[in-house]
Amino acid sequence: MRGVDYRAFGLTISSDIVLPELLPMSFENEGQGRDVIITRADLTEQWARLFQEDEFFIIKENFCMFKVDGVAIYAIHGGTNITVSPCDGAQEDQVRLFILGTSMGILLMQRKTLPLHGSAIAVDGAAIAIVGSSGAGKSTLASEFLQRGYHLISDDLIPVTFQKSGIPYIKPAYPQQKLWLESLHHFGMEETKYRPLIDRASKFAIPVLNQFVSEWLPLVGVYELVKSDKQDIQVKPIHNLERLQTLYKHTFRKSLLKKSGLLEWHFHTIAKMVNKLDIYQLQRPTSYFTAEQLADVIESEWIARRNTNDQAAKAYHPSIS
C-alpha cells in the first residue's frame, strides 16, 4: 500500500495509516523524499525482546519504543520513521492519538526540534505560546482566542525551531483542538457535532481548518497557565533562571531527554530562547470559568505593546502616519 502524503509540524509525512486530522498534500515530483515515514508492522517480537518490567519506554540513541495496552506498540527512530503495530481490536482513533501525540513529540526531539506542551496562537503576525500542566486550561484559552477571530498554530504539541537569525519560530502542527465537554458547553458547541477522543469520553476533537495558520511564525511570548485558589487573576513576569525552569517544565515528555542523550541539546536550546521571549505566569482561579478574562489580559498586553512599537516607529520616522 502506498502511503498517503500529509504536511504537519513543518514536516512532509507519508503514512500507511490514514490520518484525517492532518492536511493532505501532493507532490509534483513523485520521487521527492518525505521527512517522515509512518508504517504498519508487527513489533510484538521486538517489544518482547527489549521490554524491561520497570521501564515504560525503551530508549536508545535516536530510538524509542513504547506500548499502550490495548492500542498499539510504537517505535520511533532516527527522527524520520514511526512504526506502528496496532493491537487486535484497537480502534483507529486511539492508534492515531498516540501517533500524533507521544510518537510525534519523540520524533521532534530526535530531529532537534523543541516540543513544548501547550497551545499556540497567531497574534499580529507572531506566535504566542500558552503552556501549562494537563488540565490547566491551555486549549480552552486558545479556543477563546479563536472565538475572537485569531488563528491556531498548534494545540497540545508546539514545535519550536530556530532560523539562522537565532529567532525561535513555531511550525504549524495541524488544524484541530481538543476541548473538554465543559468548554464546549461554554462556547455554545453541541457535543453531538464533534468526535470524542476515545480514551477520554468527555474530551472532543474540534476541527479549526478555517482558523489555522499554515506558515512558520516567530515566537515572541510564552504564558504559563497555573491554577490558583485565589479569586482574582494574577499575571507576573518570569525572570532569570525561572525562565529556564519554566521552559524545561513544559517541554513535552521531558523525562525522556536524559536517556535519549538530549539533555545538553535541550539546555542550549532553551538557553537561546529565554532572552528572545517575554515569559509570564498567569494564575487563574478554579472557582469559575476564566477563559474570557485571561484572554483579555493577554490581548490588552499585546495591544499596548503594538501601540508602543507604533509610537516608537513614528518618533524615529516622522513621515509615518
Buried (B, 14 or more C-beta within 10 A) or exposed (E): EEBBBBBBBBBBBBBBBEBBBBBEEEEEEEEEEBBBBBBBEEBEEBBEEBBEEEEEBBBEEBBBBBBBEEBBBBBBBEBBBBBBBBBEEBBEBBBBBBBBBBBBBBBBBBBEBBBBBBBBBBBEEBBBBBBBBEEBBBBBBBBBBBBEEBBBBBBBBBBBBBEEEEEBBBBBBBBBBBBBBEBBEBBEBEEEEBBBBBBEEEBBBBBBEEBBBEEBBBBBBBBBBBBBEEEEBEBEEBEEEBBBEBBBBBBBBBEBBEBBEBEEBBBEBBEBBBEBBBBBBBBBBEEEBBBEBBBBBBBEBBEEBEEEEEEEEEEEEEEEE
